[in-house]
Amino acid sequence: MITNTTVEDDLRTLLLLDERVPDPGAVAVSADDGLVTLRGTVGSFATRRAAVNDARSIEGVEEVDDELQVRLLDEDRREDAEIRGAALQILTWDSAVPSELIDVKVEEGWVTLKGDADYQFQSDAAFDDMARLYGVVGITNEIRVTTP
């Protein structure tokens, strides 16, 4: 039988083993009948995303309430224009993304993707590209999928 305590313990163990989460102790975990809530402060959007994905992979988890905050260390901060330039470049390099149809806006480290894609995997690839960029604190994906 899967209990709340079992889910919490399994997730804490997984976070300890996940190299993408450098400070697993910064992530507070609570479970309540299939709902896992993550709270705390992490150092990057990629770390936040890894913790959420770890939670989703645990048996018995049906939903994840992501309340994690991203607080960048000074050495990880980048100017919005620098993030935007890197974002546009990485989209251009990604052959799965119709980069000519996607625009990037950055405000205080928060990236917003706008534009069109023919398929969901293209929108997902653009999101994944942004999630790996240093200096990003969050992402809003407003890419419209216009499947033919």
N, C-alpha and C positions, 0 to 999 in steps of 0.2 A: 504494500500500500504506500502510495506517495503522499507524504505529509508536507506541510508548509516548512517544517524544519529540514526535511530531506532536500527539498528544492533549494532552500537557502544555503545549506551546507554544500550541496553539489555545485551551486553557482560560485560560492566563495572559493572552492577548490579549483574550479575551472579558471577563474580570474587570476588566481595565484600562478597557474601554469601558463597563462597566456602572455607571451612576451610583448604583445601589443599594448598591454596594460601595465605600465612600469610601476605604478603604485596602487595595487589592488586594495590596500587598506583605505584609500580615499573614496572608495565606492561602498556606500551603505546599501545593503540588500534586505528587502523584506518581501515575504510571499504571503498571499492570502487567497486560497482556493483558485489557483491557476493564474492569478495576477501577481506579477513581480514588479516591485517598485525599486528603481535605482535612484539614489540621491548622493550628492557629493559634488566635488569639484575635481576635474581632470585637466591635464595640461594641453590637450589637443582634441580637435574634432575626431581625428582618426581613433584616438583612445576611447572617446565616447561611443563611437560607432562599434568598436570592437566589443565593448562591455555589453551593449544592447544585443549584438549578434550572439554573444556567449549566452546571455539570458534566454534568448529565443531557442537556443539549441538544447536546453535542459528539459528532460522528460517531465511532463506535468505542467509546463508553462504554456498557457494559452494566450496571454497578453502581457506586454511589457509597458509599464508607465515610466518613461524616460524623463527623469527630473534632474539629470546630470547637467552641471554647468561647466563651460569651458573657460578657463582662465589661463591665458598664455603667459609664459615667463617672458621677461624683457627680451631675451635673446631670440625668442620665437616670434616676436611681433614683426609685422611687415606693414608698410604703407598700403592703403587700399589700391593705389595705382599700380604698385608692384605686384600685388596679388592678381589684379585684373589682367595685367600683361602676361603673367605666368599662366593664368587660367586660359586665356585665349590661345596661347602657344600650345599648351598641352592638348586642348581640344583639336587644334590643327593637326597635331601629330597622331591623334587617335583615329585610325581608319574606320572605326565603328561609329564615329560621331559625324553627323553632317554639320561640320563646324561653320560653314558659310551661312547656315540658317539659325545659328544660336548666338545670342548676345549675353554678355556677362556684366552684371552690376555688382559693385562691392561697396559696402558701407560699414565702417568700423569692424572689418573682418568678416562680415556676413555676406555670403555670395548668393546672388539671385540669378538663376538661369532662365532665360526667356527665348522663345523661338518655336520652331517646328521640327518634328522628326517623323519619319514614316513608320517606325516601329518602337515598341516599348524598350527593347534592348538598347537602342540608341540613346534614349533618355537616361536609362539606368547607367550606361557607360559614361555619359557626361557627368552624372552625379558622382560616380565612383572616382572619376578623374579629379573632381574638386575636393573630394573627401581626403585625398592624399596630399593636398597642398599645405605647406607650412603657413601658418598665420591665419588660417580659416577657423572661425569660431562656430559657424553654422551655415546651412545651405537651404535655400528655398528653390525647389525645382518647379518652374512654371512652364516647362517645355510641353507643348501640346503634341500628342501623338495622333497623327492623321492617317492611320492605316488605310491603304488603298482598298 
